[in-house]
Amino acid sequence: MHPTLLSPRELADVMGVSESSVKRWADDGSLRARRTAGGHRRIAVPDAVRFIRETGAAVVRPHVLGLPEVAGIAEKAGPGNDEEALFEWLRDGDARDVRGLLQARYLEGAALSALIDGPVRGAMQRLGELWLQGEAGIFEEHRATDVLLAALRRLAALLPEPGAGAPVAVGGAPEDDPHLLANLGVALVLTEAGFHTANLGPDTPAASLVAAVRDLAPRLLWVSVTSHLLGSLAAFWRELLAGVPEETQIVAGGRCLGDDHRAHGHRVVALDTLGELEAFLRGLDAAPRRGGGRS
């Protein structure tokens, strides 16, 4: 269970520093903190994590953060071998070590896009090949997907919540595309970049995406195409583009995106990786529009 707020003493225990140092960082604005009605400093766990990531601080007692899985994970994974470690742990259904490795790397400063594009994608591609080995391989791949989804959702709890005026992003996978992981990865990267996200998930008709755009007035709409069984998506794109206003930026990606979106020119930006999405967001004017989306 993740704690909600930490006292300066608790955060000092996490990092192995003095309580007075934590109080000083809170008072000079280096560390975001709030005051209780009684005047005591309290630090939200995502703000503590952000400080740790930005300063490169050590984490000597991760259990105080509610992350006991992090302890000892470096020795288990070995140096520079994250993909292999994830592959083995996901294949074996070792949920604790999967959580621990992803949490540890995030605390060390790794971007979510780098984690998912790198060791996570590599391990899952290898696990996908187990389908060719029969029913046991299918079981292992399905279990690995479930373990990874849970680990990424736990990681999401470490992200700072976007402010009330933050831009909105909406997205999902087309109808008959059942995949969950790609959409969750996009939603996490967008949240890390400061967006409120509405992830409609897999199997989402174009009409449902259009309805969400009309209701939430997002700055950005994403479409993830991961299933190789979909065939042509020309009708999906026609319906989507007819209902989405020009001011909503549309991005699309996924290993099975195909070429149907290209007929719509500048309206749809195709991206191959989450790292490309992250770079695209840095160049995007993400300021909320007048009368912009609700959080």
Secondary structure, DSSP 8 states (H G I E B T S, - for coil): ---SEE-HHHHHHHHT--HHHHHHHHHTTSS--EE-TTS-EEEEHHHHHHHHHHHT---S-GGGGT-GGGTTHHHHH-TT-HHHHHHHHHHHT-HHHHHHHHHHHHHTT--HHHHIIIIIHHHHHHHHGGGGG-HHHHHHHHHHHHHHHHHHHHHHTTS----TT--EEEEE-BTT----HHHHHHHHHHHHTT-EEEE--SSB-HHHHHHHHHHH--SEEEEE---TT----HHHHHHHHHHS-TTSEEEEE-TT--SGGGGGGGGEEE-SSHHHHHHHHHTS-----TT----
